[in-house]
Amino acid sequence: MFRPLLALVLATPILLTACAAPGSDNEDKGSGEGPIKIAVVNAQSGQLSSLGAWELKGVRLAADEWNKAGGINGRKIELGVFDDQGDPTVGTNLARKIASEGYIAMLGTAESAVTIAMAPILRDSKIPNITSGQSPGLVAVKSPFLFLNGPTSTTYDETLAKYIVDTKGIRSIAMITNNGGYGKGEHDAFLKALQSRGVTPVDDQVVTGDQKDFSAALTTIRQKNPQLIFIGAEEVQSGLIVKQARDLGITAPFAGAAPQGTPVFVDTAGAANVENTIVSSPYLSNDISDASKKFAAAYKAAFNEEAELHGAKAYDGAQIMFTALKNSGIATGQELADAIRATKHDGLLGDFAYDDTGVGIFVTTIGLIKGGKLAAAG
């Protein structure tokens, strides 16, 4: 019963680019003076905190680069960081807080269910939001103020099914997904991609988002002896699923999307257990282009760790937001949303061009985990 109060206490923003506290006067939102206030929302605590940490670093890197170059039209970017704890209810409270405190835009979250919960409040407050979620449910919200900084699960999983079924000829496939916003999106998108190829999964297990023991579901999958197992769950849970599957003697390779391409997935499962995992991603490694090499070097210098997909996505999203602010003369509300939609961006993940759904990129590629590292499939 004390959780909403606790959430608001934990949601106190950390200002990263200026020392002034966030103002509460909404009349300042469109003024031509003072810092430009952008809210950054992600899980900074709990099981999904690794996502939040990567996202925050990507945004911080972009903001620092712009601020060192003089900001936007001479005004500094000020980031207010909020912890949604991976909880849609907390996210809803944060959306109201952000709307009341003079933030003109939001970057985040990485959790689709949280973003979907926040979207109606942000829409009503005319606060544009660039999210790192990938569930098709984000598109279904139909908010003109909601944009994605990567593809939806539809793109990830169509690419994955094409490789698994069409290229490799694998048709005996089991699925294990969670019932959260991300997991449901992955489940439905991959199942649809299989069905369009005349493939019916040999098993289709759905677990809860906070589940940690998967022995029952995996024992059922083991009895079906699939050639491959598709996972639709976040990094830590996916890693636990793989580790427990190997402990049960399951030797089939795994396949999945963005979470399976992260160091947290590999570390949680164990490098030997994820060998030959098939991953669909728009950002396979830091060596895919000159731009990715430059980004990775800057990320390493700033945070003393290797860059990965989620940081790259957040960096792209921040660059799009800041470019739209510059191009629009630091507009707010509908005018800023229109400027985001009009922004064309040659990003780390590819060439962004937004359509009416708020999606701006529609391509992923296939990678394989070899020796604990993700690399392009041969």
Secondary structure, DSSP 8 states (H G I E B T S, - for coil): --HHHHHHHHT--EESS-SS-----GGGTT-SSS-EEEEEEE--SSTTHHHHHHHHHHHHHHHHHHHHTT-BTTB-EEEEEEE-TT-HHHHHHHHHHHHHTT--EEE--S-HHHHHHHHHHHHHTT--EEE----HHHHHT--TTEEESS--HHHHHHHHHIIIIIIT----EEEEEESSHHHHHHHHHHHHHHHTTT---SEEEEE-TT----HHHHHHHHHH--SEEEEES-HHHHHHHHHHHHHTT----EEESGGGGSHHHHHHH-GGGGTT-EEEES---TTSSHHHHHHHHHHHHHHSS---HHHHHHHHHHHHHHHHHHHTTS--HHHHHHHHHH-EEE-SSSEEE--TTS------EEEEEETTEEEE--
